[in-house]
Amino acid sequence: MKRKTQKIRRPISFRTEGVAQVPPMVKTSLALGMSTFMLMPMTAIAAEQAEQAETKEVTLGTVKVEDTAIDPNPNAEPGVPYKAKYSGDERHTRPLAETPQNISVLTKAQIDDSGYTDLRAILDAQPGITLGTGENGNAFGDRYIIRGQEARSDVFVDGLRDPGMTIRESFATEQVEISKGPNSSFAGRGTSGGAVNSVTKQATMDYDFAKLSAGVGTDEHARPTLDTNQVISDKMALRANALYGYEKVPDRGPADRARKGLALSGLFLPNDKLDIVLDYYGMRAEDNPDLGSYLVGTVPNRVPAKNVPVYAQKQDFMTSDVDTVTGRIKFKITPDMRITNNTRFGTSDNAYVATGARAATTGINNPTGVYSTATLSTHQGWQEVEYFANQTNLFLDKTIAGKKHEFIVGLEYTDHAVLNGVYSVTNSGQNCITGTGVVLNAWCITDASGNVVNGLNTLMNRQIVKGAWDQDWAIKTTSLSLLDTVDITEKFTAFAGIRRDHFDYNLKAYWNHDGDSGAGATPTVLGNFKDADAILNGHVGVTYKFRPEANIYATYSTASDINGGESDVGASSGYGGLAVNYVCTDRTNPNPALRGCDPNGSIEAKPETTQNLELGTKWNVMGGKLLATASVFQITKSNVMEGSGYEAGASFNTGKNRVRGIEFGLTGMLTDKLTAQAGVTFMKAEVLESATAANVGKTLSNFADNTASAQLRYQATPQLAIGGAVKYEGKKYAGQPDTAAAYDTGTGLYSQPVPAYTVVDLFANYRLKKNLDMRLNIGNVADKDYYLAAYRSGSFLYKGDARNVRLTLNYDF
C-alpha cells in the first residue's frame, strides 16, 4: 500500500487522493463487494413509526407529529428519545430487550443533551468503562478499558473495525453501542472486555429534512453543524453532515481543540429488492494538547499536584486526518433469504508532539538552590494507517424440525497496515539543574519562590522535524462465521455463534541491542517478524421470557487475541506490542552493542484467551418505553503475555486475571415527562497468575471497582425541558495494561493512585418556535478538579474539563 507523507501543523483541509489511490488487489475486492449488496432494512420499524405518526397526528396534534417524524434513526424506540429498540448491527436480529447480552446504546438525543462530542468523553461517562493513558504518553493512543480489559483497538463503525488511534467525533453519529463482555464471534480478534460500535447517519427515503445548529460558549467555543436529507426521486436520497468546531481546553488555554468534518451518504434503490448505499466520511482534527497534572508525594500520601500552570508548548500539536469510503449493498433473494455486503477503504494520518510534566527537585548544583518544582518532557510520534475491509453476510430463515432458525453466514476479509514513526525534536533553553548535573539540563516550570517562570509556553524553544519510521505493522485477516437464533418454545429462545479468524501478521520494528524498542531506545537493529495462524471463538446464550415484558438470560462467550495485536506500539511488549523470545549471548554485558541479542527471536505464543459467564434479566416495561436490566458476570483472561514496558522481551502466556461484577441499567421514560438513562457497575479485579509472584492478588491497572452514571430529562412544559447528568468513578491505580497496578515493592501499596470523582452537568432545552429551539449545557457545574487517567509513573495525569457553558441554537428547515 502506498503511504503518504505527513506535514507538521498543516492547515485543516479535505483531501480525496488517499481514497482514489487504491491498490489493484483492493480494486478487485471492492468491485466484487460492490457488486453484491447492503444497507440495513428496518422497513418494519419504519412502517411502525409511520403508523404511530399518523395516529399521533389525529389524537395529539401537530407538535407530536413532528417529534416522531424528524427522528431519522431506524433503530429508535418511537417517541422515547433515550431508548433504542434495535442494535445498529443487524446481526443482532432481535430487539435489544430480547438479546442475551449487555449492550448499552447511546442515542443521538442522549448524546446531544449530554453536551459531549468526542468519543473519549462519551465513553468515559458510561459505567464499567475507564480510561488509561497512551503508551509513553502517546497522545493518539487513548485507551478505552471495558470491564477491566483493553479496548482501544476494539472500536467499530457500522460493524467494521476502525483501525488507528484517531480522534473520533460524534457529528455524523446516529447512536453509539457498547457491547460488554467478550465479543469475538461478532467482532473478531481482541474484544476481550467488549467492543464499541458507532452507527453513522445514513440517507433515508422517508422524508426531507434539514437541521442547522450553531453553538457558542466559554473558552471561545464555536460549533456550527448541518444535517440535511433530501429525497431526490423515488429511487434516490442524499444526506450530508458538516462540522466546524473550535474551543480552548476549559481553563487550560492556550491548549485548544479544532475540528472540521464532512459526511456524505447516498441511498439508491434500483428496484424493490436491491438497496445500495455509498458513504464518505472525512474529519480533520488539530489540537494543542494539554496532558494535565502529575502526582506528587509518596504513598500513602501521593496525590495530584494542584494549581498546575498550562505548560503545553506553542509548537505542540496533535492532528488526526481521516478519510473513508464505504459501500453497502443489500439484495433480497427470496422472502426468507437476503445477502448484504459492506466494503470500506480508508486512510488516517495521526501525529503529535506533546509536553508532559513530572514532579522534580532541583540538584545541589542548581544556580538558584534546591527546591521542589516540575520539569517538562517531550512525547511524540506519527502514524499512517491504510485499511480495506469487505464483509458479506447471508441471512437465511429456515425451518428445521418445526423450529424457525435465523441463520447468518458471514465472510470477512480485512487488510490493515500501520506505519509508525518518530519526530526529531530539538529543545533548548534549559533553565535549571536536576540530579548531580553541573550544567543546566532541565526545564523547570517554577522558580525557587514557587512562581511560574516567564515564557512557560515557549520555554523549550522547540524545533520539530519529521523523522523516519520505526515500526511497520500489517495484518491480513480472513474470517468465517455462523450465527443462529431460534425460538425453541414460545418462552425459550437460543442464540449461538462461532467464528474462525485466520491471520497473516507481519511486523518490522527497529530496536536496540538489548531488546528495547520505541521511546528511549537507540534503533539500530531491524527485527522482521511474521506469523500465520487461526483462532476460534464462539458464544451461546438462552433467554426465558417468564412474562410478556420480562426475561432472564444466560450467556457464555469467548474472545482471543494474538501476540502483537496492538498496531501502535511495535515491540513494546508491556503495552500490547509484539513480545519476542529472543536469545542473547551476553545479556548482562554493560555494552548494549556486545550483548548479542538475536533481533529475529521467536514470537510463537498461544493466543490470549478470554471467557465470559453472564446471567441477567431484562424488563421492557411501560409499554416498551422503559428498559430495566441487571446482570452478574465473570470475565477470566488467560495466557496473558506479560511484557516489560518498552522492551520486546516478555514472559509468554504466564498471566491470568479475573473480573467479577454486577451491573444495573435503566433506559427510557420513567413517566410521560421524565426520561432517564442510568447505570451502575460494581466490580472486583484480581491477578490470579503471574510470572511475578508479587502481582498475584493485586487489582488490575486503571480499574475502578465502582462506576455509575445517570442522565435525566424532565419535560416541564411543552416548550421547556430541563435535565442533568452525574457520573461517578471510584479510585483506581495506574500501571502497565493487563497486569497488576503499579505498587511499591517494599510496602506493597499501590504507588500511582488516581482519585475517585463525582461530576455534575446540567442542561435545558427550550422550543422558541415550531422549528427553532435552543439548548444550554453547563459542564462540571461545581468546577471540580478531577482526573481521568495517569501514566504508570504518575508523571502526567489527564485532567477532566473545568466548568464550561455552551449555548446551542437548532433550526429545522
C-alpha positions in Angstrom: 0.0 0.0 0.0 1.3 3.4 -1.0 1.9 5.7 2.0 1.6 9.4 2.2 4.0 12.0 3.8 2.6 13.9 6.7 3.4 17.6 7.4 3.7 19.3 10.8 0.8 21.6 11.8 -0.7 21.5 8.3 -3.9 23.5 7.6 -7.1 21.6 8.1 -8.4 20.7 4.6 -10.1 17.8 3.0 -8.3 15.5 0.5 -9.5 12.8 -1.8 -6.3 11.5 -3.3 -5.8 9.0 -0.4 -9.2 7.4 -1.3 -8.5 7.3 -5.0 -5.1 5.6 -4.8 -6.4 2.1 -4.3 -4.1 -0.9 -4.9 -5.1 -3.4 -7.6 -6.0 -6.1 -5.1 -8.2 -3.7 -3.2 -9.9 -2.5 -6.5 -10.7 -6.1 -7.4 -12.2 -6.8 -3.9 -14.0 -3.5 -3.9 -15.6 -4.3 -7.3 -16.6 -7.8 -6.0 -18.0 -6.3 -2.8 -20.0 -3.5 -4.5 -21.5 -6.0 -6.9 -23.2 -7.9 -4.1 -25.1 -5.6 -1.6 -26.2 -3.8 1.7 -27.9 -1.3 3.9 -29.9 -2.1 7.0 -33.5 -2.7 6.1 -35.7 -1.9 9.1 -38.7 -1.5 6.9 -40.9 -2.9 9.5 -39.7 -0.4 12.0 -40.2 2.5 9.5 -43.7 1.3 8.9 -44.4 1.1 12.6 -43.1 4.6 13.1 -45.2 5.9 10.2 -48.3 4.3 11.6 -47.7 5.8 15.0 -47.0 9.2 13.5 -50.4 9.0 11.7 -52.1 8.1 14.9 -50.5 11.0 16.8 -51.4 13.4 14.1 -55.1 12.7 14.7 -55.1 12.5 18.5 -52.2 14.5 19.8 -51.7 17.5 17.5 -49.1 18.9 15.2 -46.2 19.1 17.6 -46.3 15.5 18.4 -46.3 14.5 14.8 -43.1 16.5 14.2 -41.4 14.9 17.2 -42.0 11.5 15.8 -41.3 12.3 12.2 -38.0 14.1 12.4 -36.1 11.2 14.1 -34.3 9.6 11.2 -32.8 6.8 13.3 -34.4 3.5 12.2 -33.3 1.8 15.4 -35.0 4.2 17.8 -37.9 3.4 20.1 -40.6 5.8 18.7 -41.3 8.7 21.0 -38.6 7.7 23.5 -35.5 9.9 22.8 -33.0 8.0 25.0 -34.1 4.4 24.1 -33.1 2.4 21.1 -35.2 -0.6 20.2 -32.7 -2.3 17.9 -28.9 -2.6 17.5 -27.4 -0.9 14.5 -25.7 -4.2 13.8 -28.4 -6.2 12.0 -26.6 -9.4 13.0 -28.4 -8.9 16.3 -31.7 -10.0 14.9 -33.8 -9.5 18.0 -34.7 -6.3 19.8 -32.2 -5.2 22.5 -34.7 -6.1 25.2 -34.6 -9.8 24.0 -30.8 -10.1 23.3 -28.8 -12.2 25.8 -26.0 -9.7 26.2 -25.4 -6.4 27.9 -25.5 -3.8 25.1 -25.7 -0.2 26.2 -26.9 2.1 23.4 -26.5 5.9 23.5 -28.8 7.6 21.1 -28.1 10.9 19.3 -30.7 12.6 21.5 -28.9 11.5 24.7 -25.5 12.4 23.3 -26.7 15.9 22.3 -28.3 16.5 25.7 -25.0 15.4 27.4 -23.0 18.1 25.6 -20.2 15.7 24.9 -18.9 15.4 21.3 -15.6 13.4 21.3 -15.9 9.6 21.8 -13.5 9.6 24.7 -15.8 11.9 26.8 -18.9 10.0 25.7 -17.4 6.6 26.8 -15.9 7.9 30.0 -19.4 8.8 31.2 -20.6 5.2 31.0 -20.5 2.7 33.9 -18.0 -0.1 33.6 -15.6 1.9 31.4 -12.4 3.7 32.4 -9.6 5.3 30.6 -5.8 4.8 30.5 -3.1 7.0 29.1 -1.4 6.1 25.8 1.9 4.3 25.7 4.6 6.6 26.8 2.1 9.4 26.9 1.0 8.5 23.4 -1.4 11.4 22.6 -3.2 9.5 19.9 -3.2 6.3 21.9 -6.0 7.0 24.4 -7.0 3.7 25.9 -10.6 2.6 26.5 -10.9 -0.1 29.1 -14.2 -2.1 29.3 -14.8 -4.2 32.4 -11.1 -4.1 33.1 -10.0 -5.2 29.6 -8.1 -3.2 27.0 -10.4 -2.0 24.1 -8.5 0.8 22.4 -8.4 -1.3 19.2 -11.9 -2.6 19.5 -13.7 0.4 18.0 -16.0 -0.2 15.1 -18.0 1.9 12.7 -21.2 0.3 11.3 -19.8 -3.1 12.2 -16.4 -2.8 10.6 -13.3 -2.3 12.7 -12.0 1.3 12.7 -8.2 0.9 13.0 -5.7 3.6 14.0 -5.7 5.8 17.1 -7.8 8.6 15.6 -9.7 11.4 17.3 -13.3 10.2 17.0 -16.1 12.7 16.7 -19.9 12.4 17.0 -21.2 14.8 14.4 -22.1 12.0 12.0 -23.2 9.5 14.6 -26.7 8.2 15.0 -26.0 6.1 18.1 -23.1 4.5 20.0 -23.3 0.9 21.1 -21.2 -0.6 23.8 -21.2 -4.4 23.9 -19.9 -5.6 27.2 -18.3 -8.9 27.6 -16.1 -10.8 25.1 -17.4 -10.4 21.6 -15.1 -12.2 19.2 -17.8 -14.2 17.4 -19.2 -10.9 16.2 -16.1 -8.7 16.1 -13.1 -10.9 15.6 -9.8 -10.9 17.5 -9.5 -8.8 20.6 -12.7 -7.6 22.2 -11.8 -9.3 25.4 -13.9 -6.9 27.5 -16.3 -5.8 24.8 -16.5 -3.5 21.8 -17.7 -0.1 20.8 -19.7 0.4 17.6 -20.6 3.8 16.2 -23.7 3.7 13.9 -23.5 6.5 11.4 -26.2 8.8 9.9 -27.3 7.5 6.5 -29.7 8.7 3.8 -33.4 7.8 4.1 -36.3 7.8 1.6 -38.8 8.6 4.3 -38.8 12.5 4.2 -36.8 15.6 3.5 -35.3 17.5 6.5 -32.5 19.9 7.3 -31.2 21.0 10.7 -28.7 23.7 11.3 -27.1 24.0 14.7 -24.8 26.8 16.0 -23.1 26.6 19.4 -21.2 29.3 21.2 -19.8 29.3 24.7 -17.0 29.9 27.2 -13.4 29.2 26.2 -14.0 30.6 22.7 -16.3 27.6 22.0 -17.8 27.7 18.5 -19.5 24.7 16.8 -21.8 25.0 13.8 -23.2 21.8 12.3 -25.5 20.9 9.5 -27.6 17.7 9.0 -29.7 17.5 5.9 -31.5 14.7 4.0 -33.1 15.2 0.5 -35.2 12.7 -1.4 -34.1 13.2 -5.0 -36.6 10.8 -6.5 -38.5 7.6 -5.6 -35.2 5.8 -6.1 -32.6 8.1 -4.6 -31.9 10.1 -1.5 -28.8 12.0 -0.3 -27.7 13.1 3.2 -25.0 15.4 4.3 -23.5 16.3 7.7 -20.9 19.0 8.1 -19.0 20.2 11.2 -16.7 23.1 12.2 -15.6 23.2 15.8 -13.1 25.2 17.9 -12.6 25.7 21.6 -9.8 26.2 24.1 -9.5 23.5 26.6 -11.6 24.8 29.5 -9.5 26.7 32.0 -6.3 25.4 30.2 -5.9 27.7 27.3 -3.9 28.3 25.1 -4.3 24.5 24.7 -7.1 24.1 22.2 -9.1 21.7 20.0 -10.2 22.3 16.4 -12.4 20.1 14.2 -13.7 20.0 10.7 -15.8 17.2 9.4 -17.9 16.2 6.4 -20.0 13.0 6.0 -22.0 12.2 2.8 -24.4 9.4 2.3 -26.3 8.4 -0.9 -29.1 5.8 -1.0 -30.1 4.2 -4.3 -33.0 1.8 -4.9 -32.7 0.3 -8.4 -35.7 -2.0 -7.6 -37.7 -3.3 -4.7 -35.1 -6.0 -4.0 -31.8 -4.1 -4.1 -30.6 -1.2 -1.9 -27.2 0.5 -2.5 -25.6 3.0 -0.1 -22.4 4.9 -0.7 -20.8 6.9 2.1 -17.9 9.2 2.5 -16.5 10.3 5.9 -13.8 12.9 6.3 -12.6 14.5 9.5 -9.7 16.9 10.3 -8.7 17.4 13.9 -5.9 19.7 15.1 -5.2 20.3 18.8 -2.7 21.9 21.0 -2.8 19.1 23.6 -2.7 19.5 27.4 -1.5 16.5 29.4 -2.8 17.9 32.7 -1.3 17.5 36.1 1.1 14.9 37.7 1.4 13.1 41.0 3.4 14.4 44.0 4.5 12.9 47.3 4.9 9.3 48.3 2.3 6.6 49.2 0.1 6.7 51.2 0.2 10.5 50.7 0.7 10.6 46.9 -1.8 13.0 45.3 -2.3 15.1 42.2 -0.4 18.4 42.1 -2.7 21.4 42.5 -2.8 24.6 40.5 -0.5 23.3 37.8 0.0 26.0 35.1 -0.6 25.4 31.5 2.8 24.1 30.3 1.9 23.0 26.7 4.4 24.4 24.3 3.3 26.7 21.5 4.8 24.3 18.9 2.9 21.3 20.3 0.3 19.6 18.2 -2.0 16.6 17.9 -3.5 16.0 14.4 -5.8 13.4 13.0 -6.9 13.2 9.4 -9.4 10.6 8.4 -10.9 9.7 5.0 -13.1 6.6 4.4 -15.4 5.5 1.6 -17.9 2.8 2.3 -20.2 0.9 0.0 -23.2 -1.1 1.4 -25.4 -3.3 -0.7 -28.5 -5.3 0.3 -30.2 -7.8 -2.0 -33.3 -9.7 -1.2 -33.1 -13.0 -2.9 -36.3 -14.5 -1.6 -38.7 -13.6 1.3 -36.5 -15.8 3.5 -33.1 -15.0 2.2 -31.0 -11.9 1.7 -27.4 -11.0 1.3 -25.6 -7.9 2.5 -22.1 -6.6 1.8 -20.1 -3.8 3.4 -16.9 -2.7 1.7 -14.7 0.1 3.1 -11.4 1.6 2.1 -9.9 4.3 4.4 -6.8 6.2 5.5 -5.9 8.0 8.6 -2.9 10.1 9.5 -2.2 10.8 13.1 0.6 12.8 14.7 1.6 14.5 17.9 4.3 16.3 19.7 3.2 16.9 23.3 4.6 18.1 26.6 4.4 16.2 29.8 5.3 17.3 33.4 6.6 15.4 36.3 7.5 16.3 39.9 11.1 17.0 40.5 13.6 18.5 42.9 16.5 20.6 41.6 20.0 19.4 42.3 22.6 20.7 44.6 24.4 22.4 41.8 21.3 24.3 40.6 22.2 28.1 40.4 19.1 29.2 42.4 19.3 26.5 45.0 17.4 23.3 45.8 13.6 23.4 45.7 10.6 21.3 44.6 9.2 22.0 41.1 8.2 20.1 38.0 10.2 19.5 34.9 9.0 19.2 31.3 9.4 16.2 28.9 8.7 15.6 25.3 6.4 12.9 23.8 5.9 12.4 20.1 5.1 10.1 17.2 3.3 9.8 13.9 1.2 7.1 12.4 -0.1 6.4 8.9 -2.9 3.9 8.5 -4.4 2.3 5.4 -7.1 -0.3 5.6 -9.5 -2.3 3.5 -12.4 -4.4 4.7 -15.0 -6.5 2.9 -17.8 -8.1 5.0 -20.5 -10.3 3.4 -23.4 -11.8 5.4 -26.1 -14.2 4.1 -29.3 -14.0 6.2 -31.4 -17.2 5.9 -34.6 -18.0 7.7 -35.0 -21.8 7.6 -37.5 -24.1 9.4 -35.9 -27.3 10.7 -37.9 -29.8 12.8 -40.7 -27.3 13.1 -38.4 -24.6 14.5 -37.6 -21.4 12.6 -33.9 -20.7 12.6 -32.4 -17.3 11.7 -29.1 -18.2 10.3 -26.4 -15.7 9.4 -23.3 -16.9 7.5 -20.5 -14.3 7.4 -17.4 -14.0 5.4 -14.9 -11.1 6.0 -11.6 -10.0 4.7 -9.5 -7.2 6.2 -6.2 -5.7 5.3 -4.8 -3.3 7.9 -1.4 -1.6 7.5 0.0 0.9 10.1 3.3 2.7 9.7 4.5 4.3 13.0 7.4 6.8 13.2 9.0 9.5 15.2 9.8 13.2 15.2 13.2 14.6 15.7 12.6 17.2 18.4 15.3 19.6 19.4 14.8 21.5 22.6 17.0 24.3 24.1 16.8 26.9 26.8 17.2 24.7 29.8 16.8 26.8 33.0 17.6 24.5 35.9 19.8 21.6 37.0 18.4 18.3 38.3 20.2 15.3 39.7 24.0 15.5 40.0 24.5 17.6 36.8 26.7 20.6 36.8 25.2 22.4 33.7 21.6 23.4 33.0 19.9 20.2 32.0 16.2 20.6 32.6 13.2 22.8 32.1 11.6 23.8 35.4 8.1 25.3 35.4 8.6 27.3 38.6 11.4 29.2 40.3 12.8 29.0 43.8 9.9 31.2 45.1 7.3 28.9 43.6 6.4 31.4 40.8 5.7 30.3 37.3 8.7 31.1 35.1 8.2 33.7 32.3 7.5 32.4 28.8 6.5 29.0 30.0 4.7 28.1 26.8 7.8 28.7 24.7 10.3 27.6 27.3 11.7 24.6 25.3 12.3 26.5 22.1 11.3 23.5 20.1 12.4 22.7 16.6 10.5 19.8 15.0 11.4 17.7 12.0 9.5 14.6 10.9 11.7 11.5 11.3 11.8 8.0 9.9 9.5 5.2 10.6 10.4 2.7 13.3 7.5 0.2 13.2 5.8 -1.2 10.1 2.8 -3.3 11.3 0.4 -5.2 9.0 -2.2 -7.8 9.4 -4.5 -9.5 6.8 -7.4 -11.5 8.3 -9.9 -13.8 6.7 -12.9 -14.7 8.8 -15.8 -17.2 8.5 -18.7 -17.1 11.0 -22.0 -18.8 11.6 -24.7 -17.3 13.8 -28.1 -18.8 14.7 -31.2 -17.6 16.6 -34.1 -20.0 17.2 -37.3 -19.9 19.3 -37.3 -23.3 21.0 -40.7 -22.6 22.6 -42.9 -19.5 23.0 -40.8 -18.7 26.0 -37.3 -20.1 25.3 -35.0 -18.6 22.7 -31.5 -19.9 22.0 -28.6 -17.9 20.4 -25.3 -19.3 19.3 -22.4 -18.4 17.1 -18.9 -19.5 16.1 -16.2 -17.6 14.2 -12.8 -18.6 12.8 -10.2 -15.9 12.1 -7.1 -16.8 10.0 -4.5 -14.1 10.1 -1.2 -13.2 8.3 0.8 -11.0 10.6 3.9 -9.0 9.8 5.9 -6.5 11.9 9.2 -4.8 11.0 10.5 -2.9 14.0 13.7 -1.2 14.9 15.1 -1.8 18.4 18.4 -1.6 20.1 20.8 -4.5 21.0 19.4 -5.1 24.5 15.9 -5.7 23.2 14.2 -2.3 23.9 12.0 -0.7 21.3 10.2 2.6 20.8 10.8 5.6 23.1 14.1 5.5 25.0 15.8 3.1 22.6 18.5 3.7 20.1 17.1 2.0 17.0 20.0 0.1 15.4 18.6 -3.3 14.6 15.7 -4.3 12.4 13.6 -7.2 13.6 11.3 -8.8 11.0 8.6 -10.9 12.5 6.0 -13.0 10.7 3.2 -15.2 11.9 0.2 -17.0 10.4 -2.3 -18.9 12.4 -6.0 -19.1 13.2 -8.2 -18.5 16.3 -11.6 -19.9 17.0 -14.3 -18.2 19.2 -17.9 -18.6 19.9 -20.9 -17.7 22.1 -24.1 -19.4 23.2 -27.0 -17.9 25.1 -30.6 -18.5 26.0 -33.4 -16.3 27.1 -36.5 -17.3 29.1 -39.5 -15.0 28.7 -41.3 -15.6 32.0 -43.5 -12.6 31.5 -44.6 -10.9 28.2 -42.4 -7.9 29.1 -39.6 -9.6 31.0 -37.0 -12.3 30.6 -33.9 -13.8 32.2 -30.9 -14.8 30.1 -27.6 -16.7 30.4 -24.7 -16.5 28.1 -21.2 -17.8 27.6 -18.8 -16.2 25.2 -15.1 -16.2 24.3 -12.5 -13.9 22.8 -8.9 -14.3 21.6 -6.1 -12.0 20.6 -2.7 -12.7 19.0 0.8 -11.7 20.1 1.4 -8.2 18.9 -2.2 -7.4 18.2 -1.9 -3.6 19.1 -0.9 -1.7 16.0 0.6 1.4 17.6 3.3 0.0 19.9 5.6 -2.1 17.8 7.6 -4.4 20.1 6.8 -2.6 23.3 5.5 -5.8 24.9 4.2 -4.2 28.0 1.6 -2.3 26.1 0.2 -4.9 23.8 3.0 -4.8 21.3 4.8 -7.8 20.0 6.5 -10.0 22.6 9.7 -11.6 21.5 11.5 -14.6 23.0 15.0 -13.6 21.9 18.3 -15.1 22.8 21.3 -13.0 23.9 24.8 -14.4 24.1 25.6 -12.0 27.0 22.5 -10.1 28.2 24.4 -8.7 31.2 27.2 -7.1 29.2 27.3 -3.3 30.2 27.9 -2.5 26.5 24.5 -3.0 24.7 26.2 -3.5 21.4 28.0 -6.5 22.8 25.1 -8.3 24.3 24.4 -10.2 21.1 20.6 -10.4 21.2 19.1 -12.0 18.2 16.7 -9.4 16.7 14.6 -12.2 15.0 13.7 -14.2 18.1 10.7 -16.5 18.4 7.3 -14.9 18.6 5.3 -18.2 18.7 2.9 -18.0 21.6 -0.6 -19.2 22.4 -3.3 -16.6 21.8 -4.5 -14.7 24.8 -8.0 -16.1 25.6 -10.9 -14.7 27.5 -14.1 -16.4 28.8 -17.2 -14.7 30.0 -20.1 -16.0 32.0 -23.1 -13.8 32.4 -26.6 -14.2 34.0 -29.1 -11.3 33.6 -32.6 -10.1 33.4 -34.3 -7.5 31.2 -37.7 -5.8 31.8 -39.2 -3.9 28.9 -42.0 -2.2 30.8 -44.4 0.8 30.4 -45.5 -0.3 27.0 -41.9 -0.8 25.9 -40.9 2.7 26.8 -38.6 1.7 29.7 -35.9 -1.0 29.7 -34.5 -2.1 33.1 -31.6 -4.5 33.1 -29.5 -6.3 35.7 -26.6 -8.8 35.3 -23.9 -10.6 37.1 -20.8 -11.5 35.2 -17.3 -13.1 35.4 -14.5 -12.4 32.8 -11.4 -14.6 33.0 -8.4 -13.8 30.8 -5.8 -16.5 30.4 -2.4 -17.0 28.6 -1.7 -13.3 29.1 1.6 -12.1 27.6 3.5 -10.4 30.5 5.7 -7.8 28.8 8.1 -5.4 30.4 7.3 -1.8 29.5 9.0 -0.9 26.2 11.1 -4.0 26.0 10.4 -6.7 23.4 11.4 -9.5 25.8 8.4 -10.9 27.7 7.2 -13.9 29.7 4.9 -15.9 27.3 1.4 -16.8 28.4 2.1 -16.7 32.1 -0.6 -14.2 33.2 -4.2 -14.7 34.2 -6.7 -12.3 35.7 -10.4 -12.2 36.6 -13.1 -9.6 36.8 -16.3 -10.2 38.6 -19.2 -7.8 38.7 -22.8 -6.7 38.9 -24.3 -4.1 36.6 -27.7 -2.4 36.7 -29.2 -0.2 33.9 -32.3 1.8 33.3 -33.2 3.5 29.9 -36.3 5.2 28.7 -39.3 7.0 30.2 -40.0 6.8 33.9 -43.1 8.9 33.5 -44.7 10.6 30.5 -42.4 13.6 31.3 -39.3 12.1 32.8 -36.7 10.3 30.6 -33.6 8.6 32.0 -30.5 6.8 31.1 -28.7 5.4 34.2 -26.4 2.6 35.2 -24.1 1.4 38.0 -21.4 -1.2 38.0 -19.8 -2.9 41.0 -16.7 -4.9 40.0 -13.7 -6.6 41.5 -10.5 -7.4 39.6 -7.7 -9.8 40.7 -4.5 -11.1 39.1 -4.7 -14.9 39.5 -1.4 -15.9 38.0 1.8 -14.1 37.0 5.5 -14.7 36.4 6.0 -12.1 39.1 4.7 -13.7 42.2 4.1 -10.4 44.0 1.5 -9.5 41.3 -0.9 -12.3 42.4 -3.8 -11.0 44.3 -3.4 -7.4 43.1 -6.1 -5.4 41.3 -5.7 -4.6 37.6 -4.2 -1.2 36.5 -6.6 1.6 35.5 -9.5 -0.3 37.0 -12.2 1.3 39.2 -14.2 -1.0 41.4 -17.3 1.1 41.2 -18.6 3.4 38.5 -22.0 5.0 37.9 -23.8 7.5 35.7 -27.3 8.9 35.4 -28.8 11.4 32.9 -32.3 12.7 33.4 -34.5 14.9 31.2 -37.8 16.4 32.5 -40.3 17.9 30.1 -41.6 20.7 32.4 -43.8 22.2 29.7 -44.4 21.6 26.0 -41.7 24.1 25.3 -39.2 23.6 28.2 -37.1 20.5 29.2 -34.6 20.6 31.9 -32.1 17.9 33.0 -28.8 17.0 34.3 -26.2 14.2 34.5 -23.9 12.9 37.2 -21.0 10.5 36.8 -19.0 8.8 39.5 -15.8 6.8 39.1 -14.1 5.1 42.1 -10.4 5.3 42.9 -8.1 3.5 40.5 -4.4 2.9 40.1 -2.2 3.5 37.1 0.2 0.9 35.7 1.0 -1.4 32.8 -2.0 -2.9 31.0 -3.2 -6.4 31.6 -1.4 -6.8 34.9 -1.2 -5.6 38.4 -1.4 -1.8 39.1 1.9 -0.3 39.9 2.9 -0.8 43.5 5.8 -0.2 45.9 7.7 -3.4 46.2 8.7 -2.6 49.8 5.3 -1.7 51.3 3.0 -3.4 48.7 0.9 -0.3 48.5 -0.3 0.9 45.1 2.0 3.7 44.1 0.1 5.6 41.4 -3.4 6.5 42.7 -6.0 8.3 40.6 -8.6 9.8 43.0 -12.3 9.0 42.8 -14.5 11.7 41.4 -18.1 12.8 41.0 -19.0 15.4 38.3 -22.4 17.0 37.7 -23.6 18.6 34.4 -26.8 20.5 33.7 -28.8 21.2 30.6 -32.0 22.8 29.4 -33.9 22.8 26.1 -36.4 25.5 25.1 -38.5 25.5 22.0 -38.8 29.1 20.8 -40.9 28.2 17.7 -42.2 25.2 15.9 -38.9 24.8 14.1 -36.5 26.7 16.4 -35.1 25.6 19.8 -32.1 26.2 21.9 -30.1 24.1 24.4 -28.0 25.3 27.3 -25.3 23.0 28.7 -23.2 23.6 31.8 -20.5 21.1 32.2 -18.8 20.4 35.5 -21.1 22.7 37.4 -19.1 22.7 40.6 -15.9 23.4 38.7 -14.3 20.4 40.3 -10.7 19.2 39.6 -10.9 15.6 38.5 -8.6 13.2 36.7 -9.3 10.6 34.1 -6.1 8.5 33.9 -2.4 8.5 34.9 0.7 7.3 33.3 2.3 4.3 35.0 5.0 6.5 36.7 2.5 9.3 37.7 4.5 11.8 35.6 1.3 13.1 33.9 -2.3 12.9 34.8 -5.1 13.5 32.3 -7.4 16.3 33.7 -11.1 16.5 33.1 -12.6 19.7 31.7 -13.2 22.6 34.1 -16.6 24.3 34.2 -17.8 25.3 30.8 -21.0 26.8 29.4 -22.4 26.1 25.9 -25.5 27.6 24.2 -26.7 25.8 21.0 -29.4 27.1 18.6 -31.1 24.5 16.5 -33.1 25.5 13.4 -35.1 23.0 11.4 -36.0 23.9 7.8 
